[in-house]
Amino acid sequence: MKDEWESPYEDDGVTLGPEEALIRESEKTKGLKVEKLQLKDTIEKLQNENNTLANDNHSLEQKLRSLTKQSSSSIFLETDQTHTLRRAYLLLIFNLTALIILILFHLK
């Protein structure tokens, strides 16, 4: 109980009167309120930034998926075209060989 009634001291050791102590406490309270508002603003800004980054991340993931689908389908098309060209060359070689053989047998 004795601690509650002790006089508050200033940093330089001067005893504060009740009015000065009240003024000092109200200034501390005002400072804390300002700091609380600044922290709320900072939290709001960080939440907005977090939401923006989450949206950017989501859109980039969608782009990546679509690019992956496009590249896999283009690889399939390229592979299919390569097989078609190989078949065409093989058929051409087979037909030319058959034609040469027929000509040789016809000439004999």
SULQUIKA-V834133 format. One line per field, one symbol per residue. ss: DSSP state (@ for helix, = for strand, . for the rest). psi: psi as a letter, one per 20 degrees, with the letter a starting at -180 (. if undefined). burial: I if it has 16 or more other C-alpha atoms within 10 Angstrom, else O. A space follows every 10 residues. Layout:
ss->???
psi->???
burial->???
This chain:
ss->..@@@...=. ....=..@@@ @@@@@@@@@@ @@@@@@@@@@ @@@@@@@@@@ @@@@@@@@@@ @@@@@@@@@@ @@@@@@@@@@ @@@@@@@@@@ @@@@@@@@@@ @@@@@@@.
psi->hhhhjqpqqr hjjppqrhgg gggghhhggg ghgghghghg ggggghgggg gghggggghh ggggghhggg hhhhgggggg hghggggggg hgggggghgg gggghhh.
burial->OOOOOOOOOO OOOOOOOOOO IOOOOOOOOO OOOOOOOOOO OOOOOOOOOO OOOOOOOOOO OOOOOOOOOO OOOOOOOOOO OOOOOOOOOO OOOOOOOOOO OOOOOOOO
